[in-house]
Amino acid sequence: ESRTIVLAREKSDAGGQSASAAAMRFTRFFNNTPMAIASVDGDGRILRTNAPFLKMFSGVVSRDDLEKAPRLETIVQESDRPHLAAALAAAKDRQGDIAPLDTRTPTDEARYFRFYVNAVIDQSDEAPEEAAIVYAVEVTEQKALEAQMAQTQKMNAVGTLAGGIAHDFNNVLTAILLSSDHLLLQARPADASFADLIEIKRNANRAAVLVRQLLAFSRKQTMRPSVLNLTDVVGDLRMLVDRLLSGTNVRLDVQYGRDLWPVKTDLSQFEQVLINLCVNARDAMPEGGTLTLRTRNLTAAEVSAFNYTYMPAEDMVLIEVADNGTGIAPEIMDKIFEPFFTTKDVGKGTGLGLAMVYGIVKQSGGYIQPESEVGKGTTFRVFLPRHIPEPAVAAEAGSIDGAIAGAEVVPLPVSPQQPEDLTGSAVILLVEDEEAVRRGGKRMLETRGYTVHEAGSGVEALSIMEELDGKVDIVVSDVVMPEMDGPTLLRELRKTYPDMKFIFVSGYAEDAFARNLPPESKFGFLPKPFSLKQLAVVVKETLDG
């Protein structure tokens, strides 16, 4: 990328006056261009510069320094000097298309500059020593955006990987939970194997928690967002945080913002965000200190003042969790939200806490930004968009709840009181491509008295429905399957059987596929992994509903 300065001279009767005016115009243009410009000789020494050059590099070179013809390399950091020398040598040899050089100054590593080195092809009599013209622009903001983009792409890639692993692992856990439930039904507490079966189920449930954390990071977990006032949320959590700090020398300081705007997120999930951040803050202060929880409203202008380029300028509610502990080293700051990254001792952390926090905040439409100084402490800032209620839809419009955003998901269980009798005689079509899960689910439902037909794909399910002449009371289907997925199966079945009751089971959040279904597509949802009782409750309540 080359740039050329053209100096036009015109003949005139008053030749001296015309040349003088042209020189003045050139000087004015040269010093008022926003780009820093310097000419250098064959040895890389600075011959002359414009005013923006002196302003841009005022920390390393002054006007007095220029009288000594310093080398251009002195204004760039030492590690980049060989690259600059190579570019200047290429210019001296009158080569074209010299690659630009990104560098920093020796005195300020926070600012980035891009140098464009261009050869002087036709040397003039006025400056025969000129070998190159160097243009410089500051690219600090561009570098920050590039780094943010690279980090976002990396987190998205890791999130996709984590979500895929979690989905597959959910199928394994579901099979383990259903099989352990089946064995526990046949075992007695006095049996030698009973304690082992309980241990298997307990550890499978522990693994399910880890999977949920992975899904939280990948933003594919099930969320039940509601409109919240964070003053109430923080107030309700204060007692729990006090208990977490008991036995330590850490003091809790809660600073409530006035008249906080409402936000929309999942209450239980956001409580996990605050608890995880508070636990990390506590652990960062082994000798004691102050854990500060702050909330306040931020107008769009105040959000812009933070200068986080990735965050839109809109009204937000800010939650800060701050400590005055050990701080986070700059070299690991970019890694703290990655799954399984932890600085804690072996056995004291899974490395999924902050990954889960990151995912929940992102899935809530928010942003999280840490700031830390080693030896002084860390502050995590969580920004959630201000929730502005939409105008109420008139009752005569005839739309069901959620139809505007997509298909209606029927929350399960429907009532806080689960049915006592979980038996039934209905006909169920169970559609699942994982044989172990399908076999376990069929066996469990049959123990409750149901008649169960099984299919390994959506295509096979349609064939079985045709054989049974539609005499099926409810369909329980996986979402992700070969040949035909669950949502496609639902659409096809509703064409012939519009009132067919339907339950999706999946390791992914229901809104990941609900938005692709017609508004009238009501269905139930059961997240994987699930136990026999959870499956039986969902089936019973959907049938009764």
Buried (B, 14 or more C-beta within 10 A) or exposed (E): EEEEEEEEEEEEEEEEEBEEEBEEEBEEEBBEBEBBBBBBBBEBBBBBBBBBBBEBBEEBBEEEBBEEEBBBBBBBBEEBBEBBBBBBBBBBEEEEEBEBBEBBBBEBEEBBBBBBBBBBEEEEEEEEEBBBBBBBBBBEEEBBEEEEEEBEEEBEEBBEEBBBBBBEBBBBBBBBBBBBBBBBEEBEEEEEEBEEBBEBBEEBBEBBEBBBBBBBBBBBBBBEBEEBBBBEBBEEBEEEBEEBBEEBEBEBEBEEBEEBBBBBBBBEBBBBBBBBBBBBBBBBBEEEBBBBBBBBBBEEEBBBEBEBEEBEEEBBBBBBBBBBBBBBEEEEEBBBBBBEBBBEEEEEBBBBBBBBBBBBBBBBBBBBEBBBEEEEBBBBBBBBBBBEEEEEEEEEEEBEEBBEEBBBBBEBBBEEEBBEEBEBEBBBBBBBBBEBBBBBBBBBBEBBEBBBBBBBBBBBBBEBBEEEEEEBBBBBBBBBBEEBBBBBBBBBBBEEBEEBBBBBBBBBBBBBBBEEBEBEBBBBBBBBBBBBEBBBBBBBBBBEE
